[in-house]
Amino acid sequence: MTNPVQNRTKRLYGLQWNRYRIVRTVEDQATLLLKTAMSPGEFAGKLVLDGGCGMGRYARVAAGWGASVLGMDLSEAAIAAQDLTADHSSHVQILRGDLLRPPIAEGRFDLVYSIGVLDHTPDPRQAFLNLAKSVRPGGRMAIWVYQKQSPIVERIMAAHRAIALRLPVHFLERLSRLSVPVGGLKRRLMNSQFRLIERLGVALHALTIGVSMHPDPEVRACDTLDWYAPRFVSHHTHEEVANWFAEAGFHDIADPTTGQTHFHQGQGQGVHMIGTKT
Ligand SMILES: C[S@@+](CC[C@H](N)C(=O)[O-])C[C@H]1O[C@@H](n2cnc3c(N)ncnc32)[C@H](O)[C@@H]1O
C-alpha cells in the first residue's frame, strides 16, 4: 500500500504515460548517455535499475544496448513500459512499486538511474537513499532532478502551480494540449534577433512559465502536463544532491555534463549528478 498522498501522482502518470507514448529514439539515446555519462558499449551485460521508469523510454534504450533492465514505477505507466519494452522482454522486467518502499534487492545493480522522479516524491532524499542501497559496490548511480531557481522565478512557479493543483488532472491534460501553439510562439519570439520581439517572448514566458517550448508538439503537450499537474515538484541544488550521494557512501560524485545539458533549447533546468558506490 502506498501513502494516499501519492494518489494524484499515480493518477497523473498513469494517464500521462499511457496517452503520450512519446518515443523519440535519437533524443532518448542522447538523454540517457548525457545523464549517465556512459557510452552505448558500456551498457552491454550490465544489470540496470530504472527507478521511476515512466513509459520505459530509457529502459528500452538501455536494453537495446544489451543491458538487463528492471524498470520500476509507482503508476500504471508500468503498462506502457511493458508494451514499449516487449521486443526486449527476455532482458527487461517492469515492476510496479514505490521508491519509498522499494521491493528490490540491495547491492545488486551495476547501474541505477532515476530521471525526473525523486522530485515528484513526497520525500526525495529518502527515495534517493532507498535507491542507492540497490547499487553494488563499484556500481554507478545517476540522477536528474529539477534545479532550484532564483527566488523570483521560484515565486512565479509556485504561484502557477498553486492554481494548477486545484484543477483535476484530466482538465489540465486538455489545457496542456490547447497550450501547444503558445509554446511554439514563445520559441519563435525568444529566438528572434530583434530585441523587442525577444523581450516580448520573455514576458510571455513569465506568464506561461510551465508551457513547454519543445520543438515537437506532442512532447510539448506532455511536458506541459508534467510541469503543471504533479502533486509534488521539488527543486534542489547541486550541493544538496551531492550531499545525498556522500551520505549514501558514494565517491567520484560529479555533474556528468560538460556545458551541454539539454537536447533541445527550453527544456527544464535540472541537477545532473553521478557517483560510484564505495
Ligand atoms: C516525470 S516522470 C519520468 C519518467 C521517466 N523517468 C522518464 O523520464 O521518462 C516521473 C515518474 O516517476 C514515477 N514516480 C513518482 N513517484 C514515484 C514513487 N514514489 N515510486 C516510483 N515511481 C514514482 C511516476 O509514476 C512517473 O512515471
The ligand as a Gaussian input file, in Angstrom:
#p B3LYP/6-31G(d) Opt

LIG

0 1
 C        8.381000      12.796000     -14.896000
 S        8.053000      11.085000     -14.923000
 C        9.629000      10.491000     -15.501000
 C        9.541000       9.097000     -16.087000
 C       10.821000       8.568000     -16.710000
 N       11.924000       8.552000     -15.779000
 C       11.167000       9.394000     -17.934000
 O       11.969000      10.324000     -17.807000
 O       10.610000       9.119000     -18.991000
 C        8.072000      10.656000     -13.212000
 C        7.774000       9.200000     -12.965000
 O        8.068000       8.894000     -11.593000
 C        7.104000       7.985000     -11.125000
 N        7.057000       8.091000      -9.662000
 C        6.678000       9.158000      -8.919000
 N        6.744000       8.857000      -7.604000
 C        7.208000       7.584000      -7.519000
 C        7.490000       6.709000      -6.433000
 N        7.312000       7.079000      -5.165000
 N        7.952000       5.467000      -6.704000
 C        8.144000       5.060000      -8.004000
 N        7.879000       5.851000      -9.063000
 C        7.415000       7.096000      -8.831000
 C        5.818000       8.444000     -11.790000
 O        4.822000       7.445000     -11.787000
 C        6.322000       8.832000     -13.186000
 O        6.209000       7.786000     -14.107000

